[in-house]
Protein backbone atom coordinates (compact mmCIF):
# COMPACT_ATOMS: atom_id res chain seq x y z
CA UNK A 1 0.00 0.00 0.00
CA UNK A 2 1.43 3.43 -0.93
CA UNK A 3 2.41 5.59 1.97
CA UNK A 4 0.92 9.02 2.62
CA UNK A 5 3.07 12.11 2.55
CA UNK A 6 3.01 14.71 5.28
CA UNK A 7 2.13 18.28 4.34
CA UNK A 8 5.78 19.25 4.74
CA UNK A 9 6.88 16.46 2.40
CA UNK A 10 4.24 17.50 -0.15
CA UNK A 11 5.50 21.09 -0.08
CA UNK A 12 9.10 19.93 -0.49
CA UNK A 13 8.09 17.80 -3.49
CA UNK A 14 6.20 20.72 -5.06
CA UNK A 15 9.16 23.06 -4.51
CA UNK A 16 11.56 20.53 -6.03
CA UNK A 17 9.31 20.05 -9.06
CA UNK A 18 9.04 23.81 -9.59
CA UNK A 19 12.83 24.15 -9.47
CA UNK A 20 13.30 21.24 -11.88
CA UNK A 21 10.81 22.71 -14.35
CA UNK A 22 12.56 26.09 -14.17
CA UNK A 23 15.92 24.44 -14.93
CA UNK A 24 14.45 22.50 -17.84
CA UNK A 25 12.87 25.65 -19.26
CA UNK A 26 16.11 27.62 -18.93
CA UNK A 27 18.07 24.92 -20.76
CA UNK A 28 15.45 24.78 -23.50
CA UNK A 29 15.46 28.57 -23.79
CA UNK A 30 19.27 28.68 -24.07
CA UNK A 31 19.37 25.84 -26.62
CA UNK A 32 16.35 26.71 -28.70
CA UNK A 33 17.52 24.97 -31.87
CA UNK A 34 13.93 23.86 -32.46
CA UNK A 35 13.13 27.45 -33.40
CA UNK A 36 15.58 27.31 -36.31
CA UNK A 37 14.75 24.43 -38.64
CA UNK A 38 17.83 25.26 -40.76
CA UNK A 39 20.30 24.65 -37.91
CA UNK A 40 22.65 21.66 -37.86
CA UNK A 41 21.27 20.62 -34.46
CA UNK A 42 17.74 20.52 -35.82
CA UNK A 43 18.88 18.38 -38.76
CA UNK A 44 20.65 15.97 -36.40
CA UNK A 45 17.50 15.70 -34.29
CA UNK A 46 15.32 15.03 -37.33
CA UNK A 47 17.71 12.32 -38.54
CA UNK A 48 17.42 10.52 -35.19
CA UNK A 49 13.62 10.47 -35.19
CA UNK A 50 11.47 7.77 -36.70
CA UNK A 51 9.57 8.77 -39.84
CA UNK A 52 6.35 9.07 -37.83
CA UNK A 53 7.98 11.24 -35.14
CA UNK A 54 9.59 13.47 -37.77
CA UNK A 55 6.25 13.90 -39.55
CA UNK A 56 4.55 14.93 -36.29
CA UNK A 57 7.30 17.45 -35.55
CA UNK A 58 7.15 18.89 -39.08
CA UNK A 59 3.39 19.32 -38.69
CA UNK A 60 3.95 21.27 -35.44
CA UNK A 61 6.47 23.56 -37.08
CA UNK A 62 4.43 24.35 -40.17
TIPAKOL-224566 format. One record per residue (C-alpha): residue number from 1; residue in one letter; z, y, x. Coordinates in pm, 1 decimal. Each point is the difference from the previous one (the first is absolute). Example, Ala and Ser with C-alpha at 12.3 -4.5 7.8 and 13.67 -1.06 7.14 Angstrom:
# residues 2
<pos->1&code->A&up->780.0&north->-450.0&east->1230.0>
<pos->2&code->S&up->-66.0&north->344.0&east->137.0>
***
This chain:
# residues 62
<pos->1&code->X&up->0.0&north->0.0&east->0.0>
<pos->2&code->X&up->-93.1&north->343.3&east->143.1>
<pos->3&code->X&up->290.1&north->216.0&east->97.6>
<pos->4&code->X&up->64.5&north->342.4&east->-149.1>
<pos->5&code->X&up->-6.0&north->309.0&east->215.5>
<pos->6&code->X&up->272.8&north->259.8&east->-5.9>
<pos->7&code->X&up->-94.5&north->358.0&east->-88.3>
<pos->8&code->X&up->40.3&north->96.4&east->364.7>
<pos->9&code->X&up->-234.4&north->-279.0&east->109.9>
<pos->10&code->X&up->-254.6&north->103.8&east->-263.7>
<pos->11&code->X&up->6.7&north->359.7&east->126.0>
<pos->12&code->X&up->-41.1&north->-116.8&east->360.0>
<pos->13&code->X&up->-299.3&north->-212.2&east->-101.2>
<pos->14&code->X&up->-157.4&north->292.0&east->-188.4>
<pos->15&code->X&up->54.8&north->233.8&east->295.7>
<pos->16&code->X&up->-152.2&north->-253.5&east->239.8>
<pos->17&code->X&up->-302.8&north->-47.4&east->-224.9>
<pos->18&code->X&up->-52.4&north->375.4&east->-26.3>
<pos->19&code->X&up->11.5&north->34.3&east->378.5>
<pos->20&code->X&up->-240.6&north->-291.5&east->47.4>
<pos->21&code->X&up->-247.3&north->147.9&east->-249.2>
<pos->22&code->X&up->17.8&north->337.1&east->174.6>
<pos->23&code->X&up->-75.5&north->-164.4&east->335.8>
<pos->24&code->X&up->-291.4&north->-194.4&east->-146.7>
<pos->25&code->X&up->-141.9&north->315.4&east->-157.9>
<pos->26&code->X&up->33.1&north->197.3&east->323.9>
<pos->27&code->X&up->-183.0&north->-270.5&east->195.7>
<pos->28&code->X&up->-273.8&north->-13.8&east->-261.3>
<pos->29&code->X&up->-29.3&north->378.5&east->0.8>
<pos->30&code->X&up->-27.9&north->11.1&east->381.0>
<pos->31&code->X&up->-254.9&north->-284.1&east->10.2>
<pos->32&code->X&up->-207.8&north->87.2&east->-301.9>
<pos->33&code->X&up->-317.0&north->-173.9&east->116.9>
<pos->34&code->X&up->-59.8&north->-111.2&east->-358.9>
<pos->35&code->X&up->-93.8&north->358.9&east->-80.7>
<pos->36&code->X&up->-291.1&north->-14.0&east->245.1>
<pos->37&code->X&up->-233.0&north->-287.3&east->-82.6>
<pos->38&code->X&up->-211.8&north->82.7&east->307.6>
<pos->39&code->X&up->284.6&north->-60.7&east->247.5>
<pos->40&code->X&up->5.0&north->-299.3&east->234.3>
<pos->41&code->X&up->340.7&north->-103.8&east->-137.1>
<pos->42&code->X&up->-136.4&north->-10.5&east->-353.3>
<pos->43&code->X&up->-293.7&north->-213.6&east->113.7>
<pos->44&code->X&up->236.0&north->-240.6&east->176.8>
<pos->45&code->X&up->210.9&north->-27.2&east->-315.0>
<pos->46&code->X&up->-304.2&north->-67.2&east->-217.5>
<pos->47&code->X&up->-120.6&north->-270.7&east->238.5>
<pos->48&code->X&up->334.5&north->-180.5&east->-29.0>
<pos->49&code->X&up->0.6&north->-5.3&east->-380.0>
<pos->50&code->X&up->-151.6&north->-269.1&east->-215.0>
<pos->51&code->X&up->-314.1&north->100.0&east->-189.5>
<pos->52&code->X&up->201.9&north->29.1&east->-322.1>
<pos->53&code->X&up->268.0&north->217.7&east->162.4>
<pos->54&code->X&up->-263.0&north->222.9&east->161.1>
<pos->55&code->X&up->-177.8&north->42.8&east->-333.1>
<pos->56&code->X&up->326.3&north->102.6&east->-170.3>
<pos->57&code->X&up->74.0&north->252.5&east->275.0>
<pos->58&code->X&up->-352.6&north->143.8&east->-15.6>
<pos->59&code->X&up->39.0&north->43.6&east->-375.5>
<pos->60&code->X&up->324.2&north->194.4&east->55.4>
<pos->61&code->X&up->-163.9&north->228.7&east->252.8>
<pos->62&code->X&up->-309.0&north->79.3&east->-204.5>
***
